């Protein structure tokens, strides 16, 4: 008996500021049936609110909390995951699931 596996579709997006790309990202996720989107250069701060329907969001901002750097992972809500301890130094930020 053979097992049936679903293909997991993962993509990366270098945003250079994610807030302004919300509609483009929604179209990209839908059109390409992306399950997990890894995003660099989000430029989020503690005051940023960002969501995409049907996706959970895990993120790590730049440690100085200014609008530069940062990473995010958008995960389809039907996928189980666990957030791990994130990493943030001035030169690198990492969101880990």
BELUR-V517714 format. One line per field, one symbol per residue. ss: DSSP state (2 for helix, 1 for strand, 0 for the rest). Layout:
BEGIN
ss=???
END
This chain:
BEGIN
ss=0000000001111100002222222222222200011111000000000000001111110000000000111111000000000011100111000
END
